Amino acid sequence: YQRRVREGMRYIARGCPLLSSLKLDKLTKMKDESLYFFTKYCPHLKILSLRYASSLTDDAFLYIAQNLPYLQQLSVEGNHNITGSSIKMIGRGCPDLAQLYIIDCVHMCDMGLKGFSSSRGLRVVNLGDCIRISDAGVRNIVDGPAGPYLRELNLTNCLRVGDTTLFRIAQRCQSLAYVRFCYSEFVTDAGVELLGNMQALRCLDLSGCGVGDAGLASLGNNPNFRNICLSECNQITDVGIQKMCSRLLLLETLDISYCVNVTDYATKFLAFSCRELVRLNIAGCTQLTDTSVSYISGGCHYLSHFNMSNIVNMTDKH
């Protein structure tokens, strides 16, 4: 079977030398040699996706680094074989790389990001679920020549990333529009307060972080926010919601699900300040009652998606 697969890949690669985009997702039995054929015979590849090609090892990514100098987008997800050493080589061998997605690769570490310290073209970086990444690793990208031009950064479940990274982002990444720091206990008000001064920032996800009312109040300094997710931020109270929403009049999406300290008092200010809301998630806010629904229905006339699941005090009164 493996020999037939290998030969098939070789024939495809040799017959299509002008390939610029290649998806090899969910080919869980594909070996390094099969990918080698594409890197050898298709040197003009610009987009390569290897999501859940879980049998590939460091050798496969060394082939990419050595043979694909024009690569602009690389997507890798769910690979538990590759290490930082091969990703480091990609940073050095693919100077045109603009979009990097390394997701749920448990052996990916700070060393892998050193190869991108001199990358100039990076605009999108997604390191979600790479749990060994820390502030030191992210700094290679943020402090590099690509830092001021970075547009999207996803550090979901990068548990070792904290306020140190937020400080550097606030200083260096003034073009950043989309950022996620979900489920890092080291992201606190001290770091979040700086994000409110980043006027290019449109979308922010702080789900499960240690942010509280002081951090929320500072987010109100950026009236350009369109999408904010604060799910499972248990330190948030009505005071923080009030201070944030009173200045975010153009907010379109807000998620405060499972913020258990939020009450009807918060939804009152939310509903009558953020009248442009299109999506609202208040699921699991156990202190909310029917009064909140009255406030929201009275103020948020543009809602198209509304989640109020698991609110135990809600009735059919309204």
N, C-alpha and C positions, 0 to 999 in steps of 0.2 A: 504493500500500500504506500509506504513512505517513498519508495523509489518512483512509483507512478506520479505521486504528487510532485516530487522534485523535478522529474522530467517535464511534467506539464507546466510548471512554473518557468522552467528554462525556455521552453518553446514560446510561451507567451512573452517573456521578457525580450527574447531575441527578435520576435516578430513585431514588437511594438516599441521601437527605439525612441519614438518621439513622445512617449507618455509624459504628461506633466502632473497628473493627479492620480493617486493610487490608494485604494482602500483595501486593506487586508484584515478587516475586523473579524473577531470571533473565529479565526482559524487557529484553534487551540492546539492543533498537532503540527503546525507549520514549524519547520526547523530553520536554523540560521542559514543553511546553505540555500534554501529556497529564496530567502530575502536577498542573499548575495547576488543572485542572478539579476534581480531588478536593479540593484545598485551598480552592477557592472555594465549592463546593456541599456539602461535608461538613465543616463547621467543628467538629463534635463528635468528630472522630477522636482516639482516645487511644493507639492502637497502630498504628505504620506501619513496615513492613519493605520495604527497597529493596536487598536483597542481590543483587549482581551485575546491578543495573540500571545498566550501565556507561556508557550514553550520556548520563546526566543530568549537568548542569553546575551551577555555582554558582547560576544563576538558579532552578533547581528548589528548592534548599534555602532560598533567600530567600523563595520562596512559602510554604514550610513555616513559616518564622519569622514571616511577616507574617499568616498566616491560620489557624494551628492553635494557639491559646493553651492548649488543654486537653490537648495531647499529653503522654503519660506515658512512652511507650516508642518509641525510634527505633533502627532497625537499618539500618546501611549497610555493605556489604562489597564489596571488589573494584572500587571506583570510583577511577579514576586521573585524573579531571577536577576533582573538587571540591578546594577549598583551605581553608585555615584561616579565611579571611574570612567565608565563608558559614556555617561551623559556629559561629563566634563569634556570629553573629546569632541562630542557633537557641537558644543559651544565654540570650540576652536576651529572645527572643520567646516562648519556651515555658517559663514559670516552674514548671509542674507536672511537668516531666520528672524521672522517677525512675530510668529505665534507659536508658543510652546505650551503643550498640554501634557504634563507628567502627573497622572492621577492614580492614586491607590497603588503606588509602587513602594512597598514597605522598606526596601533597602536603599531607596534614594535618600541621600544625606547632603549635608552642607558642602562637602567636597565636590559634588556634582555641579553645584552652582558656581564654583570658582571659574569654570570654563566660560561663563557668560559675563565675567567682570569687564571685558572689553567689547562686548557686543553693542553695536550701535543701533541696530534696526528693531530690537524687541519692542513690541507694542502691547502684546497680550501674553500674560503668564498665568498658568493655572497649575498649582501644586497641591490641589485638594487631596486630603487623606494621606499625604506623605508625612507620616507622624514623626520622622526623625529630623525634619527641617527645623532650624531654629533661627533666631534673629541674625546670627553670624552669617548664615547661608543666604538669607534674603538680602542682606546688605550688599552682597556681590552684585546684585542686579540694580538695587535702588541707588547705590553710590556710583554705579558705572555710567558710561556715556548715554545709555538708554533711559536712565532714570527720569530725566525731565520730560521725556516723550512717552512714557508708559501710559497706556490708556486703561487697561484692565488688569487686575491682580486678584487672584483667588487663593486664599490661604486657609480654606475650610479644614478643620481638624488638624491643622499644624499646631499641635498642642504646646510646642516649645516657643512659639512666636508670641511676643507680648508688646508692651508699650515702647520698648526700644525701637522696634520696627516702625511703629506709628510716628515716633519722633523724626526718624530719618525720612519717612514718606512725606510728612508735612513740610520738611525742609527742601526736599529734592524733586518730588513728583507732582508738580503743579498742573500737569495735564491729565492726571488720573481722574477718570469719570466713573469707574465701576470698581468696587472693592468689597471683598468678603473676608471676615476674620472669625468665622463661626467656631464656637466651642473652644475658645482659648481662655482659660481662667486668668492668664497674664495680661489680657487686654482689659484695661480699667479706665475709669474716668480721666486719669492723668493723661493717657494717650488720646482718648476719644475727643477730649476738649480741643485738641489741635486740628482735628478733621473739620471742624465747623468753619475754619478759615480757608479751606480749599474750595475756591469758588467754581472750579471745573467739575467737582464731584456731584454726580447725579444720583447714583445708586449705592447704597451702603447696607451691608448685612452684618449685624453684630449678634446673631442668634447665639444664645447660650454663653455669652461673655459676661465679664464682671462689671458691666457698665451700670451706672446708677443715675440719679436725677441730675447731678452736676454735669455729667457727660451729655445728657439729653438737652439740657438748657443750652449748651454750647453749640449743638447741632443747629439750633435755630438761627445761628449767625450766617448760615448759608441758605439764602432763599431759593437757590437753584435746585435743591433736592427734589427729586421726583419719586423716588422709591426708597423706603427705609424699612428694614426688617429687624425687629427687636424680640423675636420669639424666644421664650424661656429666659428672659433677662429678669430674674426674680428680685433684683434690687430696685427696680423701677416702681415708682409710685405715681399717684395723681399729679403731684407737684411737677415732676419731670415732664410728663405728657403735656401738661398745661403750658409750661414754658417753651417747649419745643414747638408744639402745634400753633401757638399764637403767632409765630413768625413764618411758618412754612405754609403760606396760603396757596401755593401751587402744587402741593403734594398730591400725587396721583395714586400711589400704592403704599399702604401701611399695614404691617403685620406686628401685632402685639399679643399674639396667641400665647397662652400659658404664662402670661405675666400676672401672677396670682395676687399681687397687691393692688392692682388697678380696680377702681370702683366706677360707679355711674358718674361721679364728679369729673373724672377724666374724659369720659365719652362726651360729656356736655361741651367741653372746650374743643375737643376733637371735631365734633360734628359742625360746630358753628364757626370754626376757624378754617378747617380744611375742606372747603365746599367743592373742590375740584376732584375729590377722591373718586377713583374708578374701582379700585380693589381695596377691600378691608377685611382683615382677619382678626377676630377677637375670640377665637375658639379657646376653650379651656380657661378663660378669665372667670374664675368661679365666683367672684364677688359681684359680677354684673347682674342686673335684673331687667325686667321689662322696661324700666325707665330709660335704659341705654338705647333700646330699640326705638323708643319714641324720639329721643334726641337725634339719632342717626337718620331716621326716616324723615325728620323735619329739616335736616340741614344738608344731607349728602344726596342730592337729587341725581347725580351722575353715576351712582354705583351700578356696576354691571356684575361684580363678583363679591359676594358677601358670605363669610364663613362665621357662623356663631355656634358651631358644634360644641357639645360637652359643657354647656353653661347650665349648671344644675338649678339655678334660681329662675330660669326663664320659663314662662308659661305661655299659654295661647291668648292671654288677655288682650295683647295688641296685635 
